[in-house]
């Protein structure tokens, strides 16, 4: 764990300085992922790390209090921007539903992060883990957007042990993972399976079939551990959302 932490901090420092920056900014939700990133950024950049809290009217009070707790523990510089005024505008849009509303909030948060980054001459640090990125479980140009990401190649289930090593409060580690985009939302209910189960499968298919763009059903896996419905559900999600991580295609005449 110590070596992993050192490598992640070196990565953050090297990639930030390579781009000519000394300051960083990141969203702090009160969840596990952002708490880990906050801890790494504080150690890597000290007072040059800025956390931004962007609650909505539908945000969990517990997540907000947990974010404030992380700020207190780490003595982080921070800002709080309430999204309620934006919500009023979003709610007036025709046929608004929870998915559209959540995506609008996620993109608004990233817009604000990049604005603060511009003001502070800082880079935006990502907080999406490998499981979310592989599944496309995030908003393109929203929470998936960033300049650099220290946890983007670490599975969600592996972050729990790492968070314990970093000293993240137990109540943050143990609560249900959530993007906190609307009341009562949590990741595993939406995905239909636990991250532990999903990650075991993701690790196995990447080991057996390293080309993530052309993943195929493996009958041995189906028969030994997973149902066909589960495998098909996960593979379809991966393929359907691969575009979220690709660079824009530009026509070359």
Secondary structure, 3 states (H helix, E strand, C coil): CHHHHHHHHHHHHHHHHHCCCCEEEEECCCCHHHHHHHHHHHHHHHHHEEEEECCCCCCCHHHHHHHHHHHHHHCCEEEECCCHHHHHHHHCCCCCCHHHHHHHHHHHHHHHHHHHHHHHCEEEEECCCHHHHHHCCCCCCCCCCCCEECCCCCCHHHHHHHHHHHCCCHHHHHCCCCCCCCCCCCHHHHHCCCHHHHHHHHHHHHHHCCCHHHCCCCHHHHHHCCCHHHHHHHHHHHHHHHHHHCCCCCCCC
